[in-house]
């Protein structure tokens, strides 16, 4: 009996060691885990705030609506409950705006795609973002190791100046190119910094990385600056230049 118990204990210890080994080496970096912010018990629709935002955006001469531009289609995730916050922050309103100074760069992107990838289109996940939505995003990761991934709801990020775009690329059949990680993923491999390790481990394929690089090259040629931690995020200017030359949205 003692021998059986001892063997069982050894077996248990071996299993625990194996699990620990897998955890350490499968997620070698603290942000390699499949972190998803907890879903709210009562998902909200921010309809009053969203309507005020649309009113502000449509009457701001420095903002330009891009919703119906040729070569673009809307998939604003924050206008649905299918996003990291679990809230419908835009009340289902699929309308997007950017600062007028970012428009020439966006037009260059569309021109490149039209000439070199006929039938392809940009899919917009988010563009100019009101401050109330930024605050909701920040709250969704508050108190987690990922809170620094999201800009403050008080000082904002480049979306809150109208000078950032979250987007993907769709082929001529209308299907999004597979980037290996969804929009707003918190995995390290969601950005260029984790791609090499993810390719080695099999988490990403070479085709998925090639798709990302195709998007990056097009955006870079048009003057956009990529965010290393997110394959979908591009800034019209650097953060320092933007904060020096442009005002933050008042709402």
C-alpha positions in Angstrom: 0.0 0.0 0.0 2.8 2.4 0.9 4.5 1.6 -2.4 1.3 2.4 -4.4 0.8 5.7 -2.5 4.3 6.7 -3.1 4.0 5.9 -6.8 0.8 7.9 -7.0 2.5 10.9 -5.3 5.3 10.7 -7.8 2.9 10.5 -10.7 1.0 13.6 -9.3 4.3 15.5 -8.9 5.3 14.6 -12.5 2.0 15.9 -13.9 2.3 19.1 -11.9 5.9 19.6 -13.2 4.8 18.9 -16.7 2.0 21.5 -16.5 4.3 24.1 -15.0 6.9 23.4 -17.7 4.3 23.8 -20.4 3.0 27.0 -18.9 6.4 28.6 -18.7 7.7 27.6 -22.1 4.4 28.0 -24.0 4.0 31.5 -22.7 7.5 32.7 -22.3 6.4 36.3 -22.1 3.9 37.6 -19.6 1.7 38.9 -22.4 1.7 35.6 -24.4 -1.4 34.4 -22.5 -4.9 34.5 -24.0 -6.0 37.3 -21.9 -9.6 38.5 -22.4 -11.1 41.3 -20.2 -14.0 40.0 -18.1 -17.3 40.5 -19.7 -19.6 43.0 -18.0 -22.6 41.5 -16.1 -24.8 44.2 -17.7 -23.6 45.2 -21.2 -24.4 48.9 -21.9 -25.2 50.9 -25.0 -23.9 54.4 -24.8 -26.5 55.9 -27.1 -26.8 59.3 -25.6 -23.0 59.8 -25.6 -22.7 58.4 -29.1 -25.3 60.7 -30.5 -23.5 63.7 -28.9 -20.3 62.5 -30.5 -21.8 62.2 -34.0 -23.2 65.7 -33.6 -19.8 67.0 -32.6 -18.0 65.2 -35.3 -20.3 66.2 -38.1 -20.0 69.9 -37.2 -16.3 69.9 -36.5 -14.6 71.4 -39.6 -11.4 69.6 -38.8 -13.0 66.2 -38.9 -13.9 64.4 -42.2 -16.3 61.5 -42.5 -14.8 58.5 -44.2 -17.8 56.1 -44.0 -18.8 56.1 -47.6 -15.4 56.5 -49.3 -14.8 54.2 -52.2 -12.5 51.3 -51.2 -13.5 51.4 -47.6 -16.1 49.4 -45.6 -17.1 49.8 -42.0 -16.8 47.1 -39.3 -16.7 49.4 -36.2 -16.4 46.9 -33.4 -17.2 49.4 -30.8 -20.6 49.9 -32.5 -21.4 46.3 -31.4 -21.1 44.3 -28.3 -18.4 42.2 -30.0 -15.4 44.0 -28.6 -13.1 43.7 -25.6 -15.3 45.9 -23.4 -18.5 44.0 -24.0 -20.3 47.3 -24.4 -21.8 48.9 -27.5 -20.0 52.2 -27.1 -21.2 53.7 -30.4 -24.9 52.5 -30.1 -24.7 50.6 -33.4 -23.7 53.7 -35.4 -21.3 52.6 -38.1 -19.9 56.1 -39.0 -16.2 56.9 -38.9 -14.3 60.2 -39.0 -10.6 61.2 -39.1 -8.8 64.6 -38.8 -8.6 66.3 -42.2 -4.8 66.3 -41.9 -4.9 62.5 -42.0 -7.1 62.4 -45.1 -4.4 62.8 -47.7 -2.5 59.8 -46.3 -5.7 57.7 -46.3 -6.3 58.6 -49.9 -2.8 57.5 -50.8 -3.5 54.2 -49.2 -6.6 53.7 -51.2 -4.8 54.8 -54.4 -2.1 52.2 -53.8 -4.6 49.5 -53.2 -6.7 50.4 -56.3 -3.6 50.2 -58.5 -1.8 47.2 -57.0 -4.5 45.1 -55.4 -7.7 45.8 -57.5 -10.8 44.7 -55.8 -9.2 44.8 -52.3 -10.6 47.2 -49.7 -9.8 48.6 -46.3 -12.0 47.5 -43.4 -12.2 50.1 -40.6 -12.4 48.8 -37.1 -12.1 52.2 -35.5 -11.0 55.8 -36.4 -11.6 59.0 -34.5 -12.6 58.0 -31.0 -14.4 60.1 -28.4 -13.0 60.4 -24.9 -15.9 58.6 -23.2 -15.2 55.5 -25.3 -11.5 55.7 -24.4 -12.4 55.8 -20.7 -14.6 52.7 -21.1 -11.7 50.9 -22.9 -9.3 51.8 -20.1 -11.7 50.6 -17.4 -12.0 47.2 -19.1 -8.3 46.5 -18.4 -7.9 48.4 -15.1 -6.0 46.5 -12.5 -4.6 43.9 -15.0 -1.0 43.5 -16.4 -2.4 44.8 -19.7 -3.6 48.2 -18.5 -0.7 50.0 -20.1 -1.8 48.7 -23.5 -4.7 51.1 -23.5 -4.3 54.9 -23.4 -5.8 56.9 -20.5 -9.3 58.1 -20.7 -8.1 61.5 -19.5 -4.9 62.1 -21.6 -6.0 60.0 -24.5 -4.2 58.4 -27.4 -4.0 59.3 -31.1 -7.5 58.0 -31.8 -8.7 60.8 -29.5 -7.1 63.4 -31.9 -8.6 61.8 -35.0 -5.2 60.8 -36.2 -5.2 57.0 -35.8 -6.9 54.2 -37.7 -7.6 50.6 -36.7 -8.1 48.6 -39.9 -7.7 45.4 -41.8 -7.5 44.4 -45.5 -10.2 42.5 -47.4 -9.5 40.6 -50.6 -11.5 40.9 -53.8 -14.0 38.4 -52.5 -14.7 40.6 -49.5 -13.0 38.3 -47.0 -10.6 39.8 -44.4 -7.0 38.6 -44.8 -6.1 36.3 -42.0 -3.8 38.1 -39.6 -3.6 35.3 -37.0 -5.0 37.4 -34.1 -8.2 39.3 -33.9 -8.6 43.1 -33.6 -7.9 44.2 -30.1 -6.1 40.9 -29.1 -3.8 41.3 -26.1 -1.5 38.5 -27.2 2.1 39.4 -27.7 1.9 37.9 -31.2 -0.8 40.5 -32.1 2.1 42.8 -32.9 5.4 42.6 -34.7 7.3 42.3 -31.4 6.0 38.7 -30.9 5.8 37.4 -34.4 9.1 35.6 -34.7 8.5 33.6 -31.6 4.9 32.9 -32.6 6.1 31.6 -36.0 8.6 29.3 -34.3 6.0 27.9 -31.9 3.4 27.5 -34.6 1.0 30.1 -33.1 1.3 32.1 -36.4 1.9 30.9 -39.9 4.1 32.5 -42.5 1.0 33.4 -44.5 -0.5 35.3 -41.6 2.7 37.3 -41.1 2.9 38.0 -44.9 -0.6 39.3 -44.8 0.4 41.7 -41.9 3.5 42.8 -43.8 1.4 43.5 -46.9 -0.8 45.9 -44.9 2.2 47.5 -43.1 4.0 48.1 -46.4 1.0 49.8 -48.0 0.4 52.0 -44.9 4.1 52.9 -44.6 4.3 54.0 -48.2 1.4 56.3 -47.6 3.1 57.8 -44.6 1.4 56.0 -41.7 3.3 54.9 -38.6 2.6 51.4 -37.3 2.1 50.5 -33.7 4.5 47.6 -32.9 2.2 45.9 -30.5 -0.9 45.9 -32.8 -1.0 44.8 -36.4 -4.2 46.8 -37.0 -3.2 50.2 -35.6 -1.6 53.0 -37.6 -0.9 56.6 -36.7 -0.9 59.5 -39.2 1.9 61.2 -37.2 4.1 60.3 -34.2 2.6 60.7 -30.7 5.0 63.5 -29.9 4.2 65.5 -33.0 0.5 65.0 -32.6 0.4 66.1 -28.9 2.4 69.2 -29.8 0.4 70.3 -32.8 -3.2 69.1 -32.3 -5.9 69.4 -29.6 -7.5 66.5 -27.8 -11.2 65.9 -28.4 -13.2 67.8 -25.7 -15.6 64.9 -25.3 
